[in-house]
């Protein structure tokens, strides 16, 4: 069984994804988004890779606003465009949690 801390992190991740799916459905510039929980030097982050077109700053600012209630000292947010090789490799084999309806 998951420890209560781990299940809390998992539940929060589900809630975050739901909030982001809701947000992306109003953002025609976002094609897909991937999420992984990563840990570096003891710091956990929601690592979100975004496949989008248009302005990165406004796209990422909007995501930060939506994600903010789900973040705290324990879990931070990091984002990267899918167009970067590092990001593509990081989500290789990961299904996007959001994909735009055509």
Biopython code that builds the backbone (N, CA, C, O; Angstrom):
import numpy as np
from Bio.PDB.StructureBuilder import StructureBuilder

atoms = [
    (1, "UNK", "N", (0.852, -1.204, 0.000)),
    (1, "UNK", "CA", (0.000, 0.000, 0.000)),
    (1, "UNK", "C", (0.885, 1.251, 0.000)),
    (1, "UNK", "O", (2.003, 1.243, 0.515)),
    (2, "UNK", "N", (0.365, 2.300, -0.578)),
    (2, "UNK", "CA", (1.097, 3.561, -0.567)),
    (2, "UNK", "C", (1.088, 4.136, 0.838)),
    (2, "UNK", "O", (0.107, 3.994, 1.567)),
    (3, "UNK", "N", (2.178, 4.783, 1.215)),
    (3, "UNK", "CA", (2.160, 5.540, 2.466)),
    (3, "UNK", "C", (1.172, 6.692, 2.303)),
    (3, "UNK", "O", (0.840, 7.075, 1.181)),
    (4, "UNK", "N", (0.708, 7.239, 3.414)),
    (4, "UNK", "CA", (-0.287, 8.314, 3.295)),
    (4, "UNK", "C", (0.311, 9.526, 2.592)),
    (4, "UNK", "O", (-0.393, 10.225, 1.863)),
    (5, "UNK", "N", (1.605, 9.785, 2.803)),
    (5, "UNK", "CA", (2.258, 10.906, 2.115)),
    (5, "UNK", "C", (2.268, 10.664, 0.606)),
    (5, "UNK", "O", (1.981, 11.570, -0.176)),
    (6, "UNK", "N", (2.597, 9.443, 0.206)),
    (6, "UNK", "CA", (2.649, 9.122, -1.220)),
    (6, "UNK", "C", (1.261, 9.194, -1.848)),
    (6, "UNK", "O", (1.109, 9.687, -2.966)),
    (7, "UNK", "N", (0.248, 8.701, -1.132)),
    (7, "UNK", "CA", (-1.093, 8.733, -1.715)),
    (7, "UNK", "C", (-1.615, 10.170, -1.803)),
    (7, "UNK", "O", (-2.380, 10.501, -2.709)),
    (8, "UNK", "N", (-1.197, 11.023, -0.856)),
    (8, "UNK", "CA", (-1.570, 12.433, -0.904)),
    (8, "UNK", "C", (-0.962, 13.109, -2.131)),
    (8, "UNK", "O", (-1.630, 13.875, -2.826)),
    (9, "UNK", "N", (0.312, 12.814, -2.387)),
    (9, "UNK", "CA", (0.995, 13.362, -3.561)),
    (9, "UNK", "C", (0.280, 12.893, -4.835)),
    (9, "UNK", "O", (0.073, 13.670, -5.767)),
    (10, "UNK", "N", (-0.089, 11.616, -4.855)),
    (10, "UNK", "CA", (-0.763, 11.051, -6.025)),
    (10, "UNK", "C", (-2.132, 11.699, -6.229)),
    (10, "UNK", "O", (-2.499, 12.043, -7.352)),
    (11, "UNK", "N", (-2.882, 11.862, -5.143)),
    (11, "UNK", "CA", (-4.206, 12.480, -5.239)),
    (11, "UNK", "C", (-4.077, 13.924, -5.745)),
    (11, "UNK", "O", (-4.858, 14.384, -6.578)),
    (12, "UNK", "N", (-3.070, 14.615, -5.216)),
    (12, "UNK", "CA", (-2.864, 16.000, -5.629)),
    (12, "UNK", "C", (-2.503, 16.070, -7.117)),
    (12, "UNK", "O", (-2.912, 16.987, -7.830)),
    (13, "UNK", "N", (-1.724, 15.076, -7.566)),
    (13, "UNK", "CA", (-1.337, 15.030, -8.978)),
    (13, "UNK", "C", (-2.578, 14.842, -9.861)),
    (13, "UNK", "O", (-2.688, 15.469, -10.915)),
    (14, "UNK", "N", (-3.505, 13.985, -9.436)),
    (14, "UNK", "CA", (-4.756, 13.763, -10.170)),
    (14, "UNK", "C", (-5.561, 15.062, -10.239)),
    (14, "UNK", "O", (-6.090, 15.421, -11.291)),
    (15, "UNK", "N", (-5.647, 15.763, -9.097)),
    (15, "UNK", "CA", (-6.393, 17.030, -9.040)),
    (15, "UNK", "C", (-5.749, 18.091, -9.930)),
    (15, "UNK", "O", (-6.436, 18.848, -10.615)),
    (16, "UNK", "N", (-4.421, 18.130, -9.907)),
    (16, "UNK", "CA", (-3.682, 19.071, -10.758)),
    (16, "UNK", "C", (-3.963, 18.775, -12.234)),
    (16, "UNK", "O", (-4.241, 19.689, -13.010)),
    (17, "UNK", "N", (-3.890, 17.504, -12.617)),
    (17, "UNK", "CA", (-4.138, 17.147, -14.013)),
    (17, "UNK", "C", (-5.557, 17.525, -14.424)),
    (17, "UNK", "O", (-5.773, 18.018, -15.532)),
    (18, "UNK", "N", (-6.521, 17.297, -13.540)),
    (18, "UNK", "CA", (-7.914, 17.656, -13.844)),
    (18, "UNK", "C", (-8.050, 19.163, -14.071)),
    (18, "UNK", "O", (-8.725, 19.594, -15.006)),
    (19, "UNK", "N", (-7.411, 19.953, -13.221)),
    (19, "UNK", "CA", (-7.463, 21.417, -13.353)),
    (19, "UNK", "C", (-6.796, 21.860, -14.659)),
    (19, "UNK", "O", (-7.284, 22.764, -15.339)),
    (20, "UNK", "N", (-5.680, 21.215, -14.999)),
    (20, "UNK", "CA", (-4.976, 21.582, -16.228)),
    (20, "UNK", "C", (-5.746, 21.164, -17.478)),
    (20, "UNK", "O", (-5.765, 21.896, -18.467)),
    (21, "UNK", "N", (-6.380, 19.989, -17.441)),
    (21, "UNK", "CA", (-7.197, 19.547, -18.582)),
    (21, "UNK", "C", (-8.313, 20.563, -18.828)),
    (21, "UNK", "O", (-8.593, 20.943, -19.965)),
    (22, "UNK", "N", (-8.938, 20.987, -17.740)),
    (22, "UNK", "CA", (-9.976, 22.007, -17.801)),
    (22, "UNK", "C", (-9.447, 23.287, -18.449)),
    (22, "UNK", "O", (-10.099, 23.872, -19.315)),
    (23, "UNK", "N", (-8.263, 23.709, -18.020)),
    (23, "UNK", "CA", (-7.620, 24.912, -18.542)),
    (23, "UNK", "C", (-7.254, 24.748, -20.021)),
    (23, "UNK", "O", (-7.539, 25.626, -20.835)),
    (24, "UNK", "N", (-6.620, 23.619, -20.365)),
    (24, "UNK", "CA", (-6.161, 23.421, -21.740)),
    (24, "UNK", "C", (-7.326, 23.362, -22.725)),
    (24, "UNK", "O", (-7.177, 23.718, -23.894)),
    (25, "UNK", "N", (-8.476, 22.913, -22.252)),
    (25, "UNK", "CA", (-9.628, 22.824, -23.151)),
    (25, "UNK", "C", (-10.062, 24.212, -23.639)),
    (25, "UNK", "O", (-10.797, 24.326, -24.620)),
    (26, "UNK", "N", (-9.601, 25.271, -22.944)),
    (26, "UNK", "CA", (-9.895, 26.650, -23.366)),
    (26, "UNK", "C", (-8.692, 27.306, -24.050)),
    (26, "UNK", "O", (-8.749, 28.479, -24.421)),
    (27, "UNK", "N", (-7.605, 26.547, -24.217)),
    (27, "UNK", "CA", (-6.360, 27.075, -24.798)),
    (27, "UNK", "C", (-6.081, 26.386, -26.131)),
    (27, "UNK", "O", (-5.445, 25.332, -26.151)),
    (28, "UNK", "N", (-6.540, 26.952, -27.236)),
    (28, "UNK", "CA", (-6.378, 26.268, -28.520)),
    (28, "UNK", "C", (-4.926, 26.089, -28.954)),
    (28, "UNK", "O", (-4.647, 25.294, -29.852)),
    (29, "UNK", "N", (-3.998, 26.813, -28.331)),
    (29, "UNK", "CA", (-2.592, 26.710, -28.729)),
    (29, "UNK", "C", (-1.894, 25.477, -28.147)),
    (29, "UNK", "O", (-0.783, 25.144, -28.557)),
    (30, "UNK", "N", (-2.542, 24.799, -27.194)),
    (30, "UNK", "CA", (-1.922, 23.627, -26.573)),
    (30, "UNK", "C", (-2.424, 22.348, -27.249)),
    (30, "UNK", "O", (-3.619, 22.053, -27.247)),
    (31, "UNK", "N", (-1.482, 21.600, -27.826)),
    (31, "UNK", "CA", (-1.824, 20.345, -28.504)),
    (31, "UNK", "C", (-1.863, 19.161, -27.549)),
    (31, "UNK", "O", (-2.747, 18.310, -27.638)),
    (32, "UNK", "N", (-0.900, 19.113, -26.638)),
    (32, "UNK", "CA", (-0.798, 17.985, -25.712)),
    (32, "UNK", "C", (0.062, 18.396, -24.522)),
    (32, "UNK", "O", (0.848, 19.341, -24.596)),
    (33, "UNK", "N", (-0.107, 17.658, -23.423)),
    (33, "UNK", "CA", (0.710, 17.906, -22.241)),
    (33, "UNK", "C", (0.992, 16.583, -21.532)),
    (33, "UNK", "O", (0.152, 15.685, -21.477)),
    (34, "UNK", "N", (2.195, 16.502, -20.998)),
    (34, "UNK", "CA", (2.675, 15.302, -20.308)),
    (34, "UNK", "C", (3.084, 15.700, -18.899)),
    (34, "UNK", "O", (3.550, 16.818, -18.678)),
    (35, "UNK", "N", (2.914, 14.805, -17.960)),
    (35, "UNK", "CA", (3.313, 15.109, -16.591)),
    (35, "UNK", "C", (4.081, 13.944, -15.993)),
    (35, "UNK", "O", (3.668, 12.789, -16.093)),
    (36, "UNK", "N", (5.198, 14.264, -15.373)),
    (36, "UNK", "CA", (5.946, 13.281, -14.584)),
    (36, "UNK", "C", (6.290, 13.909, -13.246)),
    (36, "UNK", "O", (6.595, 15.099, -13.168)),
    (37, "UNK", "N", (6.240, 13.109, -12.199)),
    (37, "UNK", "CA", (6.713, 13.563, -10.895)),
    (37, "UNK", "C", (8.195, 13.220, -10.832)),
    (37, "UNK", "O", (8.567, 12.050, -10.914)),
    (38, "UNK", "N", (9.035, 14.228, -10.688)),
    (38, "UNK", "CA", (10.478, 13.978, -10.637)),
    (38, "UNK", "C", (11.033, 14.443, -9.300)),
    (38, "UNK", "O", (10.421, 15.256, -8.607)),
    (39, "UNK", "N", (12.187, 13.922, -8.951)),
    (39, "UNK", "CA", (12.835, 14.330, -7.711)),
    (39, "UNK", "C", (14.304, 14.595, -7.990)),
    (39, "UNK", "O", (15.006, 13.744, -8.537)),
    (40, "UNK", "N", (14.761, 15.778, -7.612)),
    (40, "UNK", "CA", (16.164, 16.160, -7.772)),
    (40, "UNK", "C", (16.651, 16.735, -6.457)),
    (40, "UNK", "O", (16.055, 17.671, -5.924)),
    (41, "UNK", "N", (17.731, 16.179, -5.934)),
    (41, "UNK", "CA", (18.293, 16.645, -4.657)),
    (41, "UNK", "C", (17.232, 16.751, -3.571)),
    (41, "UNK", "O", (17.211, 17.710, -2.800)),
    (42, "UNK", "N", (16.352, 15.756, -3.518)),
    (42, "UNK", "CA", (15.328, 15.729, -2.474)),
    (42, "UNK", "C", (14.153, 16.652, -2.724)),
    (42, "UNK", "O", (13.216, 16.675, -1.927)),
    (43, "UNK", "N", (14.174, 17.419, -3.814)),
    (43, "UNK", "CA", (13.071, 18.329, -4.133)),
    (43, "UNK", "C", (12.188, 17.694, -5.208)),
    (43, "UNK", "O", (12.643, 17.417, -6.317)),
    (44, "UNK", "N", (10.914, 17.466, -4.859)),
    (44, "UNK", "CA", (9.988, 16.916, -5.839)),
    (44, "UNK", "C", (9.441, 18.029, -6.727)),
    (44, "UNK", "O", (9.230, 19.154, -6.276)),
    (45, "UNK", "N", (9.217, 17.698, -7.989)),
    (45, "UNK", "CA", (8.583, 18.641, -8.923)),
    (45, "UNK", "C", (7.607, 17.907, -9.817)),
    (45, "UNK", "O", (7.828, 16.764, -10.215)),
    (46, "UNK", "N", (6.521, 18.598, -10.120)),
    (46, "UNK", "CA", (5.694, 18.177, -11.238)),
    (46, "UNK", "C", (6.381, 18.716, -12.484)),
    (46, "UNK", "O", (6.472, 19.927, -12.681)),
    (47, "UNK", "N", (6.857, 17.816, -13.311)),
    (47, "UNK", "CA", (7.556, 18.194, -14.541)),
    (47, "UNK", "C", (6.546, 18.069, -15.681)),
    (47, "UNK", "O", (6.141, 16.970, -16.061)),
    (48, "UNK", "N", (6.157, 19.208, -16.208)),
    (48, "UNK", "CA", (5.131, 19.243, -17.247)),
    (48, "UNK", "C", (5.774, 19.618, -18.575)),
    (48, "UNK", "O", (6.413, 20.663, -18.702)),
    (49, "UNK", "N", (5.592, 18.748, -19.555)),
    (49, "UNK", "CA", (6.091, 19.000, -20.903)),
    (49, "UNK", "C", (4.890, 19.365, -21.757)),
    (49, "UNK", "O", (3.908, 18.625, -21.819)),
    (50, "UNK", "N", (4.978, 20.520, -22.419)),
    (50, "UNK", "CA", (3.840, 21.064, -23.141)),
    (50, "UNK", "C", (4.142, 21.157, -24.635)),
    (50, "UNK", "O", (5.121, 21.775, -25.053)),
    (51, "UNK", "N", (3.286, 20.535, -25.414)),
    (51, "UNK", "CA", (3.358, 20.623, -26.873)),
    (51, "UNK", "C", (2.372, 21.717, -27.287)),
    (51, "UNK", "O", (1.157, 21.537, -27.204)),
    (52, "UNK", "N", (2.908, 22.842, -27.728)),
    (52, "UNK", "CA", (2.063, 24.008, -28.012)),
    (52, "UNK", "C", (2.658, 24.788, -29.172)),
    (52, "UNK", "O", (3.778, 24.527, -29.610)),
    (53, "UNK", "N", (1.891, 25.745, -29.657)),
    (53, "UNK", "CA", (2.442, 26.715, -30.602)),
    (53, "UNK", "C", (2.093, 28.099, -30.090)),
    (53, "UNK", "O", (1.187, 28.253, -29.271)),
    (54, "UNK", "N", (2.817, 29.116, -30.574)),
    (54, "UNK", "CA", (2.561, 30.472, -30.100)),
    (54, "UNK", "C", (3.535, 30.868, -29.006)),
    (54, "UNK", "O", (4.661, 30.373, -28.953)),
    (55, "UNK", "N", (3.098, 31.757, -28.142)),
    (55, "UNK", "CA", (3.973, 32.407, -27.168)),
    (55, "UNK", "C", (4.194, 31.541, -25.930)),
    (55, "UNK", "O", (3.244, 31.200, -25.225)),
    (56, "UNK", "N", (5.446, 31.190, -25.672)),
    (56, "UNK", "CA", (5.758, 30.323, -24.541)),
    (56, "UNK", "C", (5.490, 31.006, -23.211)),
    (56, "UNK", "O", (4.957, 30.388, -22.289)),
    (57, "UNK", "N", (5.855, 32.278, -23.105)),
    (57, "UNK", "CA", (5.728, 32.969, -21.832)),
    (57, "UNK", "C", (4.270, 33.003, -21.362)),
    (57, "UNK", "O", (3.983, 32.687, -20.207)),
    (58, "UNK", "N", (3.360, 33.381, -22.247)),
    (58, "UNK", "CA", (1.953, 33.463, -21.833)),
    (58, "UNK", "C", (1.368, 32.077, -21.579)),
    (58, "UNK", "O", (0.552, 31.898, -20.674)),
    (59, "UNK", "N", (1.790, 31.088, -22.386)),
    (59, "UNK", "CA", (1.319, 29.714, -22.189)),
    (59, "UNK", "C", (1.754, 29.193, -20.824)),
    (59, "UNK", "O", (0.949, 28.622, -20.087)),
    (60, "UNK", "N", (3.031, 29.391, -20.487)),
    (60, "UNK", "CA", (3.570, 28.875, -19.235)),
    (60, "UNK", "C", (3.081, 29.673, -18.029)),
    (60, "UNK", "O", (2.872, 29.108, -16.955)),
    (61, "UNK", "N", (2.895, 30.996, -18.201)),
    (61, "UNK", "CA", (2.333, 31.816, -17.115)),
    (61, "UNK", "C", (0.950, 31.320, -16.721)),
    (61, "UNK", "O", (0.632, 31.205, -15.538)),
    (62, "UNK", "N", (0.136, 31.031, -17.724)),
    (62, "UNK", "CA", (-1.230, 30.575, -17.460)),
    (62, "UNK", "C", (-1.214, 29.225, -16.737)),
    (62, "UNK", "O", (-2.004, 28.998, -15.821)),
    (63, "UNK", "N", (-0.313, 28.333, -17.154)),
    (63, "UNK", "CA", (-0.196, 27.024, -16.501)),
    (63, "UNK", "C", (0.232, 27.199, -15.041)),
    (63, "UNK", "O", (-0.294, 26.529, -14.152)),
    (64, "UNK", "N", (1.181, 28.094, -14.801)),
    (64, "UNK", "CA", (1.633, 28.364, -13.426)),
    (64, "UNK", "C", (0.487, 28.807, -12.532)),
    (64, "UNK", "O", (0.368, 28.357, -11.393)),
    (65, "UNK", "N", (-0.357, 29.691, -13.055)),
    (65, "UNK", "CA", (-1.498, 30.178, -12.271)),
    (65, "UNK", "C", (-2.439, 29.036, -11.897)),
    (65, "UNK", "O", (-2.907, 28.951, -10.762)),
    (66, "UNK", "N", (-2.711, 28.156, -12.869)),
    (66, "UNK", "CA", (-3.608, 27.024, -12.616)),
    (66, "UNK", "C", (-2.979, 26.049, -11.617)),
    (66, "UNK", "O", (-3.664, 25.503, -10.752)),
    (67, "UNK", "N", (-1.673, 25.839, -11.750)),
    (67, "UNK", "CA", (-0.985, 24.837, -10.925)),
    (67, "UNK", "C", (-0.708, 25.322, -9.508)),
    (67, "UNK", "O", (-0.546, 24.515, -8.594)),
    (68, "UNK", "N", (-0.655, 26.619, -9.326)),
    (68, "UNK", "CA", (-0.188, 27.188, -8.058)),
    (68, "UNK", "C", (-0.863, 26.626, -6.805)),
    (68, "UNK", "O", (-0.167, 26.346, -5.829)),
    (69, "UNK", "N", (-2.199, 26.448, -6.789)),
    (69, "UNK", "CA", (-2.843, 25.905, -5.583)),
    (69, "UNK", "C", (-2.384, 24.487, -5.221)),
    (69, "UNK", "O", (-2.585, 24.044, -4.090)),
    (70, "UNK", "N", (-1.777, 23.784, -6.162)),
    (70, "UNK", "CA", (-1.374, 22.397, -5.935)),
    (70, "UNK", "C", (0.099, 22.287, -5.533)),
    (70, "UNK", "O", (0.610, 21.186, -5.329)),
    (71, "UNK", "N", (0.781, 23.435, -5.419)),
    (71, "UNK", "CA", (2.213, 23.460, -5.124)),
    (71, "UNK", "C", (2.451, 23.917, -3.691)),
    (71, "UNK", "O", (1.625, 24.617, -3.105)),
    (72, "UNK", "N", (3.585, 23.514, -3.138)),
    (72, "UNK", "CA", (3.988, 23.991, -1.813)),
    (72, "UNK", "C", (5.496, 23.770, -1.691)),
    (72, "UNK", "O", (6.170, 23.509, -2.688)),
    (73, "UNK", "N", (6.021, 23.875, -0.474)),
    (73, "UNK", "CA", (7.469, 23.696, -0.288)),
    (73, "UNK", "C", (7.913, 22.305, -0.728)),
    (73, "UNK", "O", (9.045, 22.114, -1.173)),
    (74, "UNK", "N", (7.007, 21.337, -0.599)),
    (74, "UNK", "CA", (7.371, 19.952, -0.882)),
    (74, "UNK", "C", (7.423, 19.680, -2.388)),
    (74, "UNK", "O", (8.302, 18.963, -2.867)),
    (75, "UNK", "N", (6.480, 20.255, -3.121)),
    (75, "UNK", "CA", (6.395, 19.975, -4.561)),
    (75, "UNK", "C", (6.332, 21.270, -5.350)),
    (75, "UNK", "O", (5.454, 22.107, -5.140)),
    (76, "UNK", "N", (7.284, 21.415, -6.264)),
    (76, "UNK", "CA", (7.376, 22.583, -7.123)),
    (76, "UNK", "C", (6.891, 22.219, -8.532)),
    (76, "UNK", "O", (6.502, 21.082, -8.799)),
    (77, "UNK", "N", (6.926, 23.201, -9.410)),
    (77, "UNK", "CA", (6.519, 23.003, -10.797)),
    (77, "UNK", "C", (7.700, 23.298, -11.710)),
    (77, "UNK", "O", (8.382, 24.308, -11.538)),
    (78, "UNK", "N", (7.945, 22.425, -12.676)),
    (78, "UNK", "CA", (8.857, 22.807, -13.749)),
    (78, "UNK", "C", (8.223, 22.446, -15.078)),
    (78, "UNK", "O", (7.541, 21.429, -15.204)),
    (79, "UNK", "N", (8.458, 23.296, -16.065)),
    (79, "UNK", "CA", (7.821, 23.140, -17.373)),
    (79, "UNK", "C", (8.862, 23.238, -18.463)),
    (79, "UNK", "O", (9.886, 23.906, -18.315)),
    (80, "UNK", "N", (8.583, 22.565, -19.552)),
    (80, "UNK", "CA", (9.492, 22.601, -20.684)),
    (80, "UNK", "C", (8.684, 22.386, -21.962)),
    (80, "UNK", "O", (7.736, 21.601, -21.975)),
    (81, "UNK", "N", (9.059, 23.082, -23.038)),
    (81, "UNK", "CA", (8.367, 22.832, -24.302)),
    (81, "UNK", "C", (8.760, 21.485, -24.899)),
    (81, "UNK", "O", (9.920, 21.078, -24.826)),
    (82, "UNK", "N", (7.794, 20.804, -25.485)),
    (82, "UNK", "CA", (8.015, 19.501, -26.113)),
    (82, "UNK", "C", (9.036, 19.595, -27.238)),
    (82, "UNK", "O", (9.679, 18.602, -27.580)),
    (83, "UNK", "N", (9.186, 20.776, -27.811)),
    (83, "UNK", "CA", (10.127, 20.955, -28.928)),
    (83, "UNK", "C", (11.585, 20.747, -28.511)),
    (83, "UNK", "O", (12.447, 20.542, -29.367)),
    (84, "UNK", "N", (11.868, 20.795, -27.216)),
    (84, "UNK", "CA", (13.246, 20.575, -26.759)),
    (84, "UNK", "C", (13.538, 19.084, -26.661)),
    (84, "UNK", "O", (12.720, 18.308, -26.167)),
    (85, "UNK", "N", (14.723, 18.692, -27.142)),
    (85, "UNK", "CA", (15.099, 17.275, -27.134)),
    (85, "UNK", "C", (15.057, 16.671, -25.735)),
    (85, "UNK", "O", (14.606, 15.540, -25.554)),
    (86, "UNK", "N", (15.530, 17.430, -24.747)),
    (86, "UNK", "CA", (15.533, 16.914, -23.373)),
    (86, "UNK", "C", (14.116, 16.563, -22.933)),
    (86, "UNK", "O", (13.886, 15.523, -22.315)),
    (87, "UNK", "N", (13.171, 17.442, -23.258)),
    (87, "UNK", "CA", (11.778, 17.231, -22.866)),
    (87, "UNK", "C", (11.189, 16.021, -23.601)),
    (87, "UNK", "O", (10.515, 15.184, -23.000)),
    (88, "UNK", "N", (11.454, 15.944, -24.901)),
    (88, "UNK", "CA", (10.973, 14.796, -25.693)),
    (88, "UNK", "C", (11.457, 13.485, -25.105)),
    (88, "UNK", "O", (10.685, 12.537, -24.961)),
    (89, "UNK", "N", (12.755, 13.433, -24.761)),
    (89, "UNK", "CA", (13.326, 12.212, -24.192)),
    (89, "UNK", "C", (12.743, 11.903, -22.816)),
    (89, "UNK", "O", (12.547, 10.739, -22.464)),
    (90, "UNK", "N", (12.467, 12.949, -22.045)),
    (90, "UNK", "CA", (11.955, 12.772, -20.678)),
    (90, "UNK", "C", (10.570, 12.124, -20.679)),
    (90, "UNK", "O", (10.203, 11.435, -19.727)),
    (91, "UNK", "N", (9.804, 12.345, -21.747)),
    (91, "UNK", "CA", (8.441, 11.789, -21.782)),
    (91, "UNK", "C", (8.291, 10.676, -22.820)),
    (91, "UNK", "O", (7.178, 10.291, -23.179)),
    (92, "UNK", "N", (9.419, 10.172, -23.292)),
    (92, "UNK", "CA", (9.375, 9.060, -24.248)),
    (92, "UNK", "C", (8.617, 7.891, -23.614)),
    (92, "UNK", "O", (8.948, 7.455, -22.511)),
    (93, "UNK", "N", (7.607, 7.390, -24.314)),
    (93, "UNK", "CA", (6.838, 6.265, -23.788)),
    (93, "UNK", "C", (5.779, 6.658, -22.766)),
    (93, "UNK", "O", (5.054, 5.797, -22.267)),
    (94, "UNK", "N", (5.680, 7.955, -22.445)),
    (94, "UNK", "CA", (4.655, 8.435, -21.507)),
    (94, "UNK", "C", (3.455, 8.923, -22.322)),
    (94, "UNK", "O", (3.618, 9.691, -23.270)),
    (95, "UNK", "N", (2.257, 8.479, -21.955)),
    (95, "UNK", "CA", (1.047, 8.972, -22.625)),
    (95, "UNK", "C", (0.761, 10.401, -22.163)),
    (95, "UNK", "O", (0.879, 10.690, -20.973)),
    (96, "UNK", "N", (0.390, 11.296, -23.069)),
    (96, "UNK", "CA", (-0.012, 12.635, -22.610)),
    (96, "UNK", "C", (-1.274, 12.542, -21.749)),
    (96, "UNK", "O", (-2.165, 11.742, -22.035)),
    (97, "UNK", "N", (-1.348, 13.352, -20.705)),
    (97, "UNK", "CA", (-2.576, 13.369, -19.901)),
    (97, "UNK", "C", (-3.619, 14.272, -20.548)),
    (97, "UNK", "O", (-4.804, 14.215, -20.221)),
    (98, "UNK", "N", (-3.147, 15.110, -21.478)),
    (98, "UNK", "CA", (-4.072, 15.956, -22.236)),
    (98, "UNK", "C", (-3.702, 15.882, -23.713)),
    (98, "UNK", "O", (-2.530, 15.961, -24.080)),
    (99, "UNK", "N", (-4.701, 15.734, -24.535)),
    (99, "UNK", "CA", (-4.500, 15.839, -25.975)),
    (99, "UNK", "C", (-5.702, 16.578, -26.562)),
    (99, "UNK", "O", (-6.854, 16.229, -26.305)),
    (100, "UNK", "N", (-5.404, 17.603, -27.352)),
    (100, "UNK", "CA", (-6.478, 18.424, -27.936)),
    (100, "UNK", "C", (-7.370, 17.569, -28.839)),
    (100, "UNK", "O", (-6.890, 16.743, -29.616)),
    (101, "UNK", "N", (-8.667, 17.789, -28.716)),
    (101, "UNK", "CA", (-9.624, 17.154, -29.639)),
    (101, "UNK", "C", (-9.498, 17.842, -30.984)),
    (101, "UNK", "O", (-9.500, 19.071, -31.059)),
    (102, "UNK", "N", (-9.389, 17.070, -32.031)),
    (102, "UNK", "CA", (-9.261, 17.678, -33.371)),
    (102, "UNK", "C", (-10.590, 18.214, -33.880)),
    (102, "UNK", "O", (-10.656, 18.753, -34.985)),
]
sb = StructureBuilder()
sb.init_structure("model")
sb.init_model(0)
sb.init_chain("A")
sb.init_seg("    ")
for serial, (resi, resn, name, xyz) in enumerate(atoms, 1):
    if name == "N":
        sb.init_residue(resn, " ", resi, " ")
    sb.init_atom(name, np.array(xyz, "f"), 0.0, 1.0, " ", f" {name:<3s}", serial, name[0])
structure = sb.get_structure()
